[in-house]
Amino acid sequence: MWRTPVYQADCPGAAEHLPVLREMILEAEKTDTQAANFGGIDAIKSSQTMLTWDHPSIEWLKVQIAAAGDAMTRAVLGDAAAEIGDHDVNAEAWAVVYRSGGSLRPHTHHDSAWSGVLYVAADPSSDTEAGYLQMLDPRPAAVGRIASPGVVRYSPIPGRMIAFPGWQPHSVKATATDARLRIAIAWNIAYHERWSRMS
């Protein structure tokens, strides 16, 4: 994809942990004073503190995020990826709850090395592309000259993790109006400023 690394994997253990995460997210939504629809349409983004929650399913989530981040780092840095220690990595995660018609405008996570999403729940819909993660060509000149292959789409399959560079523009296609609920966990990984090999 435009010579851009993308990670995609179906997470082991998802069948056990996704129902738990779904209920935790919906319960937290009732009391999260920092939840907002920033950047979204009919979508609620939670505060970015999920990784601080004390629960075995959050520990499982951390492992999945770390696996995606490690794979992306190895793909870009090769052997130099081994130089990164746990103390060099900063991670955050938040939930996004989409209801009927919910979508997310094009944006980047420009202050992160890697960003990603884990799909927690996606109710069936008659629109086969509803809720797709859409990767946009980051090359403005290619788009302007019609030299771009266009948008690359990823289906919101529960248990699937997708990761990409933080600078990669992306959006989320609207959830179909006949769908009841879609839940995703988004995350970022950044590296401590003392570790500069990513730049």
Solvent accessible surface area in square Angstrom, and as a share of the most:
residue,aa,sasa,rsa
1,M,63,0.28
2,W,39,0.14
3,R,239,0.87
4,T,11,0.06
5,P,41,0.26
6,V,45,0.26
7,Y,47,0.18
8,Q,90,0.40
9,A,32,0.25
10,D,91,0.47
11,C,13,0.08
12,P,103,0.65
13,G,39,0.37
14,A,14,0.11
15,A,97,0.75
16,E,121,0.54
17,H,24,0.11
18,L,15,0.07
19,P,75,0.47
20,V,53,0.31
21,L,0,0.00
22,R,79,0.29
23,E,97,0.44
24,M,40,0.18
25,I,5,0.02
26,L,35,0.17
27,E,103,0.46
28,A,31,0.24
29,E,46,0.21
30,K,152,0.64
31,T,107,0.62
32,D,34,0.17
33,T,133,0.78
34,Q,135,0.60
35,A,32,0.25
36,A,46,0.36
37,N,87,0.45
38,F,165,0.69
39,G,26,0.25
40,G,6,0.06
41,I,81,0.41
42,D,92,0.48
43,A,3,0.02
44,I,59,0.30
45,K,52,0.22
46,S,20,0.13
47,S,21,0.14
48,Q,70,0.31
49,T,65,0.38
50,M,0,0.00
51,L,24,0.12
52,T,107,0.62
53,W,64,0.23
54,D,146,0.76
55,H,60,0.27
56,P,95,0.60
57,S,2,0.01
58,I,0,0.00
59,E,89,0.40
60,W,26,0.09
61,L,0,0.00
62,K,73,0.31
63,V,93,0.53
64,Q,16,0.07
65,I,4,0.02
66,A,49,0.38
67,A,46,0.36
68,A,0,0.00
69,G,3,0.03
70,D,77,0.40
71,A,25,0.20
72,M,4,0.02
73,T,5,0.03
74,R,140,0.51
75,A,75,0.58
76,V,78,0.45
77,L,38,0.19
78,G,39,0.38
79,D,139,0.72
80,A,13,0.10
81,A,14,0.11
82,A,95,0.74
83,E,99,0.44
84,I,31,0.16
85,G,23,0.22
86,D,137,0.71
87,H,126,0.56
88,D,6,0.03
89,V,55,0.32
90,N,83,0.43
91,A,51,0.40
92,E,59,0.26
93,A,0,0.00
94,W,14,0.05
95,A,2,0.01
96,V,9,0.05
97,V,4,0.02
98,Y,5,0.02
99,R,100,0.37
100,S,53,0.34
101,G,20,0.19
102,G,0,0.00
103,S,17,0.11
104,L,33,0.16
105,R,127,0.46
106,P,90,0.56
107,H,58,0.26
108,T,51,0.30
109,H,22,0.10
110,H,150,0.67
111,D,112,0.58
112,S,15,0.09
113,A,25,0.19
114,W,8,0.03
115,S,0,0.00
116,G,3,0.03
117,V,17,0.09
118,L,0,0.00
119,Y,6,0.02
120,V,7,0.04
121,A,12,0.09
122,A,30,0.23
123,D,35,0.18
124,P,111,0.70
125,S,39,0.25
126,S,98,0.63
127,D,57,0.30
128,T,116,0.67
129,E,62,0.28
130,A,13,0.10
131,G,0,0.00
132,Y,43,0.16
133,L,6,0.03
134,Q,28,0.12
135,M,0,0.00
136,L,43,0.21
137,D,16,0.08
138,P,39,0.24
139,R,105,0.38
140,P,111,0.70
141,A,70,0.54
142,A,11,0.08
143,V,85,0.49
144,G,64,0.61
145,R,194,0.71
146,I,159,0.81
147,A,69,0.53
148,S,30,0.19
149,P,103,0.65
150,G,31,0.30
151,V,58,0.33
152,V,46,0.27
153,R,106,0.39
154,Y,29,0.11
155,S,36,0.23
156,P,14,0.09
157,I,68,0.35
158,P,64,0.40
159,G,3,0.03
160,R,50,0.18
161,M,1,0.00
162,I,0,0.00
163,A,0,0.00
164,F,4,0.02
165,P,4,0.02
166,G,0,0.00
167,W,128,0.45
168,Q,0,0.00
169,P,30,0.19
170,H,8,0.03
171,S,6,0.04
172,V,17,0.10
173,K,68,0.29
174,A,44,0.34
175,T,5,0.03
176,A,14,0.11
177,T,117,0.68
178,D,81,0.42
179,A,8,0.06
180,R,172,0.63
181,L,16,0.08
182,R,9,0.03
183,I,0,0.00
184,A,5,0.04
185,I,0,0.00
186,A,14,0.11
187,W,0,0.00
188,N,12,0.06
189,I,7,0.04
190,A,31,0.24
191,Y,34,0.13
192,H,62,0.28
193,E,158,0.71
194,R,143,0.52
195,W,30,0.11
196,S,75,0.48
197,R,124,0.45
198,M,54,0.24
199,S,134,0.86
